[in-house]
């Protein structure tokens, strides 16, 4: 069975590794970039994603790239704590939460693909133009080329050509009015050195967490004039001074936000965008995965993790279903409703909704958070998101593996 994957991001590379682990061998990955480089900043891989990476034999390799936060804490814009909870192993999971540099993680996945599938498994400089009758057409520097596949997977991101082929009138991603600035800073740790913090509200927010020794990932966010549209760029460097000025009053006893922003090597600006959920990912022998299927706001730190779950689930059903059609139906039945719920939840701020409530109910701050948001309400917001995202500790720890043990007749 020939499988063609468009896109060598986290989702596409994990799909290649998952399919290989499930027994498939004729797999090629086609990436539009002329060369792959470790671009981006920090991301979080939640325990449900780390479980899948561990079962792919990559757990230790990925853990060596970054840090494992033990706590997630939410604060208001005055630096007062709203909610705190353990994360990863500290929360009772069998797998950690990992905070890593996105580019380094992608390069590790790429290295694993080349080790296991061969050095010629990934083709760069291949921009997907469309798919017709089981043939993917790519634009390359040498001209257009056709690649036939029994299955063609669109893992080509938020501007997916395969998605656009079946939804030509969808238009650009939907911008919610928030602009994000991201970067990494060489700086000593804060609090206990293992805490991921989020401070602010629906109008302005600051996020920071370690991704290595004395290396902090930072995210600043503000509602207001920005940019979006079809040419939104996730790697557009900007002058940090105006961003620092927005947070000049955010000096807490445990963290000086403007100072940390001033230590960032390079500030990258991009709009917070997503797309409306769709009612179908699969058309014939093609399907979507990751941001091509369900781009979502980064609230809850779940985008990369959901792409990894897509990849593993797709490979599982392809290996265990009696035919391709039923495999793709089962993949969508497992993943599309779950990711649709997450996209909509993230539009309501996801677990970060606690910061919105705290600001609405006590904009000037509070003496005791229990007087503002009852403990049961805080707990339900956190638990409800874990339930929707598929990483309640008990459910994840007890869930059956997505590594197939019984195989179908689809395999060659």
C-alpha positions in Angstrom: 0.0 0.0 0.0 1.6 3.3 -1.1 1.0 6.2 1.3 1.9 9.8 0.3 2.0 12.4 3.0 2.0 16.1 2.1 3.8 18.1 4.8 6.9 17.4 7.0 5.7 19.2 10.1 5.1 17.5 13.4 1.9 15.8 12.2 3.3 14.6 8.9 6.5 13.2 10.3 4.7 11.5 13.2 2.3 10.0 10.7 5.2 8.5 8.8 6.8 7.1 11.9 3.4 5.8 13.1 2.6 4.1 9.8 6.0 2.5 9.7 5.6 1.2 13.3 2.2 -0.2 12.2 3.8 -2.3 9.5 3.5 -0.1 6.4 6.7 0.4 4.3 5.8 2.3 1.1 5.6 5.8 2.7 6.9 9.1 1.3 6.7 12.5 2.8 6.7 15.6 0.5 7.4 19.0 2.0 7.0 22.4 0.3 10.1 24.0 1.9 13.3 23.8 0.0 15.1 22.7 3.2 14.0 21.9 6.7 15.4 24.1 9.5 14.7 24.2 13.2 12.3 27.2 13.1 9.9 28.3 15.7 9.9 28.6 19.5 8.7 26.6 22.4 5.8 24.2 22.4 4.3 21.9 25.0 3.8 18.2 24.4 1.1 17.0 26.9 1.2 13.5 28.5 -1.2 12.0 25.9 1.2 13.0 23.1 4.3 11.9 25.1 2.7 8.5 25.6 2.5 8.1 21.8 6.1 9.3 21.2 7.2 6.9 23.9 5.4 4.0 22.2 7.2 5.1 19.0 10.5 4.7 20.8 11.2 8.4 20.9 10.4 9.3 24.6 14.0 9.6 25.8 15.1 11.4 22.7 12.4 14.0 23.0 12.8 14.4 26.7 16.5 15.2 26.2 15.5 18.2 24.0 13.8 20.3 26.7 12.2 20.4 30.1 9.5 18.6 32.0 7.3 21.2 33.9 5.8 19.9 37.2 3.3 22.8 37.7 0.9 25.0 35.7 -0.2 28.2 37.4 -2.6 30.9 36.3 -2.3 34.5 37.6 -4.2 37.8 37.0 -2.4 40.8 35.5 -1.5 41.9 39.1 0.5 38.7 39.7 -2.0 37.1 42.0 -2.4 33.4 41.7 -5.8 32.2 40.5 -5.2 28.4 40.1 -2.3 26.0 40.3 -2.1 22.3 39.4 0.5 19.6 39.1 1.5 18.5 35.6 3.0 15.5 34.0 4.4 12.9 36.3 3.7 15.1 39.3 0.0 14.9 38.4 0.0 11.1 38.4 0.4 10.5 34.7 2.7 7.6 33.6 4.2 10.0 31.1 5.6 13.5 31.6 4.6 16.8 30.0 7.5 18.1 27.9 8.3 21.6 26.9 10.6 21.7 23.9 11.8 24.0 21.1 9.5 23.2 18.2 12.2 23.3 15.6 14.5 21.0 17.5 11.6 18.6 18.0 10.8 18.6 14.3 14.5 17.9 13.5 14.4 14.9 15.9 11.3 13.6 14.2 13.0 14.1 10.8 16.1 12.2 11.9 14.0 9.3 13.1 12.1 9.2 9.8 15.3 9.0 7.8 16.7 6.4 10.2 13.7 4.1 10.0 12.2 4.8 6.5 15.4 5.7 4.7 17.3 8.8 3.7 15.1 9.3 0.6 11.8 9.1 2.4 11.4 12.9 2.7 11.3 15.0 -0.4 11.7 18.7 0.1 10.8 21.4 -2.4 7.5 19.7 -3.2 4.4 22.0 -2.9 1.2 20.2 -3.2 -1.1 21.5 -6.0 -3.9 19.0 -5.7 -5.0 15.4 -5.8 -6.9 13.6 -8.6 -7.7 10.0 -9.1 -5.1 8.8 -6.5 -2.3 11.0 -7.9 -0.8 13.9 -5.9 0.6 16.7 -8.1 3.5 18.7 -6.7 5.2 21.8 -7.9 9.0 21.4 -7.6 12.0 23.5 -8.8 12.3 21.1 -11.8 8.6 21.4 -12.7 5.5 19.6 -11.8 5.6 15.9 -10.7 2.9 13.3 -10.1 3.1 10.8 -7.2 0.6 8.0 -7.1 -0.7 6.7 -3.7 -3.3 4.3 -2.4 -3.7 6.9 0.4 -2.8 10.6 0.3 -2.7 12.4 3.6 -2.9 16.2 3.8 -0.7 17.2 6.7 0.1 20.5 5.0 -0.9 22.9 7.7 -3.4 25.7 8.1 -3.2 26.7 4.5 -3.6 23.1 3.3 -3.9 22.7 -0.5 -5.8 19.4 0.0 -8.4 21.0 2.3 -8.7 24.0 -0.1 -9.3 21.6 -3.0 -12.5 20.3 -1.3 -13.5 23.6 0.3 -12.5 26.2 -2.3 -14.7 28.9 -0.9 -13.5 28.7 2.7 -11.2 31.7 2.5 -8.3 32.6 4.9 -8.0 31.5 8.5 -10.3 33.3 11.0 -8.5 35.9 13.1 -9.9 36.6 16.6 -8.3 40.0 17.1 -5.4 38.9 19.2 -1.8 39.2 18.2 0.9 37.0 19.7 4.6 37.7 20.1 6.8 34.7 20.9 10.5 34.1 21.5 13.0 32.5 23.8 15.2 34.1 26.4 18.5 33.1 28.1 17.5 33.8 31.6 17.5 32.0 35.0 14.3 30.2 36.0 11.5 31.7 38.1 9.5 30.3 41.0 10.7 26.7 41.4 12.2 26.5 37.9 9.7 23.9 36.8 6.5 26.0 36.6 4.7 27.1 33.5 2.9 30.4 34.2 0.1 32.2 32.4 -0.9 35.7 33.6 -3.5 38.1 32.4 -7.0 37.9 30.9 -8.9 37.9 27.6 -7.4 41.3 26.5 -3.7 40.8 27.4 -1.7 37.8 28.5 1.8 36.6 29.2 3.0 33.0 29.2 6.5 31.7 30.2 7.9 28.3 30.8 11.4 26.6 30.7 12.4 24.6 27.7 15.9 23.9 28.8 18.6 25.0 31.3 18.3 28.8 31.7 16.2 28.9 28.5 12.7 30.3 28.8 10.0 30.3 26.2 7.8 33.5 26.4 4.5 34.4 24.7 3.0 37.9 24.9 -0.5 38.5 23.7 -2.7 41.6 23.2 -6.0 42.3 21.6 -6.0 45.1 19.1 -4.9 46.1 15.6 -2.9 43.3 13.9 -2.6 41.4 10.7 -4.1 38.2 9.4 -5.2 36.9 6.0 -3.8 34.4 3.6 -0.2 35.6 4.1 0.0 35.3 7.9 3.6 34.4 8.7 4.5 32.4 11.8 8.2 33.6 11.6 7.9 37.3 11.2 10.5 39.1 13.3 9.5 42.5 14.8 11.0 45.2 17.0 10.6 44.1 20.7 10.3 47.6 22.1 6.6 48.2 21.5 5.8 44.7 23.0 7.9 45.4 26.1 6.1 48.7 26.5 2.7 46.9 26.6 3.9 45.0 29.7 5.9 47.7 31.4 3.7 47.6 34.6 3.8 43.8 34.8 6.5 43.5 37.5 5.6 40.8 40.0 7.6 39.7 43.1 8.3 36.4 41.4 8.9 37.6 37.8 9.8 40.8 36.0 7.9 40.5 32.8 9.4 43.4 30.8 12.9 42.4 31.8 12.3 38.8 30.6 10.8 40.2 27.3 13.9 42.3 26.9 16.1 39.2 27.1 14.4 37.5 24.2 16.8 36.9 21.3 14.2 37.5 18.5 10.5 38.4 18.8 8.2 36.7 16.3 4.7 38.1 15.7 1.7 36.3 14.3 -2.1 36.5 14.6 -4.1 34.1 16.6 -6.1 32.3 14.0 -8.0 29.1 13.5 -10.6 27.7 11.1 -14.2 26.6 11.6 -14.6 22.9 12.2 -15.6 21.0 9.1 -17.9 18.0 8.7 -15.6 15.9 6.6 -11.9 15.2 6.4 -11.9 12.3 4.0 -12.7 12.3 0.3 -12.1 9.0 -1.4 -8.6 7.9 -0.7 -7.5 11.3 0.8 -7.7 12.6 4.3 -6.5 15.4 6.5 -4.4 15.5 9.6 -3.2 18.1 12.2 -3.6 21.8 11.3 -4.9 20.9 7.9 -7.9 19.2 9.6 -8.5 21.2 12.7 -6.3 24.4 13.2 -7.0 25.7 16.7 -6.0 28.5 19.0 -3.0 27.6 21.3 -5.1 27.9 24.5 -4.5 24.7 26.4 -1.2 24.0 24.6 -2.7 21.3 22.5 -2.1 21.8 18.8 1.0 19.7 18.4 -0.3 17.1 20.8 -3.5 16.7 18.8 -1.6 16.3 15.5 0.4 13.5 17.1 -2.8 11.8 18.3 -4.2 12.1 14.7 -1.1 10.4 13.3 -1.2 7.5 15.7 -4.9 7.0 15.4 -4.8 7.0 11.6 -2.0 4.4 11.6 -3.8 2.2 14.1 -7.0 2.1 12.1 -5.2 1.6 8.8 -3.4 -1.4 10.3 -6.5 -3.0 12.0 -9.5 -2.2 9.8 -10.5 -4.7 7.0 -10.3 -2.1 4.2 -9.2 1.5 3.5 -12.7 3.0 3.6 -13.5 1.6 7.0 -10.1 2.6 8.3 -10.7 6.2 7.3 -14.2 6.2 8.7 -12.9 4.9 12.0 -10.2 7.5 12.0 -12.6 10.4 11.5 -15.1 8.9 14.0 -12.3 8.9 16.7 -10.7 12.2 15.9 -13.0 14.7 14.2 -15.7 15.1 17.0 -12.9 15.3 19.6 -10.9 18.0 17.8 -14.1 19.9 16.8 -14.9 20.1 20.6 -11.4 21.4 21.3 -11.5 24.0 18.5 -14.7 25.4 20.0 -13.4 25.1 23.6 -10.3 27.0 22.7 -12.4 29.8 21.3 -13.8 30.1 24.8 -10.2 30.2 26.1 -10.1 26.6 27.1 -8.6 26.1 30.6 -7.4 29.7 30.5 -11.0 30.7 31.0 -10.2 31.0 34.8 -8.2 34.1 34.0 -11.1 35.6 32.1 -13.5 34.9 35.0 -11.0 36.4 37.5 -10.7 39.6 35.5 -14.5 39.9 34.9 -15.3 39.4 38.6 -12.4 41.2 40.2 -10.6 43.4 37.7 -8.7 45.3 40.4 -7.5 42.0 42.1 -8.7 40.0 45.1 -7.9 39.1 48.7 -8.9 35.5 48.3 -9.6 33.8 45.0 -12.2 31.5 46.6 -14.4 34.6 47.1 -14.1 35.3 43.3 -14.3 31.8 41.8 -15.4 28.9 44.0 -12.9 26.0 44.1 -15.4 23.6 42.5 -15.8 25.9 39.5 -12.0 26.1 39.1 -11.6 22.4 39.4 -14.4 21.7 36.8 -12.8 24.1 34.3 -9.5 22.3 34.5 -11.0 18.8 34.6 -13.4 19.5 31.8 -10.7 20.5 29.5 -8.6 17.5 30.3 -11.6 15.3 29.7 -12.4 16.9 26.3 -8.7 16.8 25.2 -8.3 13.2 26.2 -5.7 13.5 29.0 -7.5 12.9 32.2 -4.8 11.0 34.2 -7.0 7.9 34.9 -8.4 7.7 31.4 -5.0 8.1 29.7 -3.2 5.8 32.0 -5.8 3.0 31.5 -6.5 3.5 27.8 -5.5 0.8 25.4 -2.4 1.3 23.3 -2.6 2.7 19.8 0.2 0.4 18.7 -1.6 -2.3 16.7 -1.1 -5.9 17.8 -3.7 -7.5 15.4 -3.4 -6.5 11.7 -5.8 -6.4 8.9 -5.6 -7.3 5.2 -4.7 -3.8 4.2 -1.0 -4.3 4.8 0.9 -5.4 1.8 
